[in-house]
């Protein structure tokens, strides 16, 4: 079962066409990832102590169905893949409306940055374990160079 977080659509999330803005969806998926970490002891203060920071390398959104302005949504978080060296991850996040209909999917490629060296790092074992415990997608795979975005 995936990790999920619920949200209510706010007036400020709606554009002139009465659509949820792409920025609002981006905020909801980020908030879900951060909530997962915070609920497991990795809040801003802990990350500051570790001197590491999360980095999103690539996000891709698929808009499938509109969300109504006063709807409630839930955003899921699943692990789609990880490199063998544990430095890069892919997440699948899904936004569902109050009828449990899939409305938006987001693929995210992610890593950790050592804030002293400014280089990609492997997170400490307890933080790594937190991501390894995320439910895997049905098509989970060990990521290779070919799976990484190249732009």
Secondary structure, 3 states (H helix, E strand, C coil): CCEEEEEECCHHHECCCCCECHHHHHHHHHHHHHHHHHHCCCCHHHHHHHCEEEEEEEEEEEECCCCCCCCEEEEEEEEEEEECCCCEEEEEEEEECCCCCEEEEEEEEEEEEECCCCEEECCCHHHHHHHHCCCEEEEEEEECHHHCCCC
